[in-house]
Amino acid sequence: MLSTQTQILRISQGQLNLLERCPRQFQHTYLENLNAPSDPAHEEKQTSGSRFHLLMQQQELGLPIHSILQADPQLQSWMTAFTHAAPEVLNTATDHQTFRESEHYRTLQVQDYLLTVIYDLLIADHQQAQIFDWKTYPKPENKRNLAQNWQTRLYMYVLAETSEYLPENISMTYWFVQSGSKPQNIKFTYNNTEHNKTAKKLNQLFTQLTTWLEHYQRGELLPQVTVSSKACDYCQFATLCKRTPVTETSINQVLPNFDTIEEVSLEEFKSEI
Ligand code: SF4
């Protein structure tokens, strides 16, 4: 839970997505820690995703993965498909000029906020830096939505700000693995224009957030989206916000909004520092 008492707040891409979608949703989720009960089907998917991330990390570290694969047919099928689809990504036998690290962690302070990112894999040489992210669900139809997701924007932004690489030499590739289908990827390149846009947007968001948090400490709620917003249709707090006809459904009975759940990460995050 974020604490408004602290000087510096840690912010992840998931929190930025939520803040941009609806400040009130951000308030309920991160300031008040109101969460819907976990959904078993979703939990199972998250566990599978975590196992795949762990497997990829072990593979990157050169640790044996044979016994893990043997014990888990789903992981085996994902790994086999991924090995065929992207052998160059899995090839750890690189020269000494190339940096590779899985679960690569970076932070960047902007105003009173500490942006945190974890790259599933970072491969960098003297020319370019490539960020990779593993997803264990199908490739989304709309590339534009993914481009606008804060994971894409923030991950490349933080690397450009915390390294010597020019934005033009940074890329981010999502790999989507899913049982029964060939892994597919979506690659984003970066440039100075996008970098400046992201910097401006982050500064705007954080300036607003600082004001909202000050007001919140005085008892004011963070703003809601407009009544006609589609965001409310899928929000777990619709009843609380009186955005649906009030029924017996309570916040404890609704399904979780998966968008508010952080990406799978092996690193345990504390959102309060
Ligand atoms: S119901 Fe609508 S206004 Fe309320 S938190 Fe959800 S998205 Fe925001």
Boltz pocket constraint, residues with backbone or C-beta under 6 A from the ligand:
constraints:
  - pocket:
      binder: B
      contacts: [[A, 21], [A, 22], [A, 23], [A, 24], [A, 25], [A, 223], [A, 224], [A, 225], [A, 231], [A, 232], [A, 235], [A, 236], [A, 237], [A, 238], [A, 239], [A, 241], [A, 243]]
      max_distance: 6.0
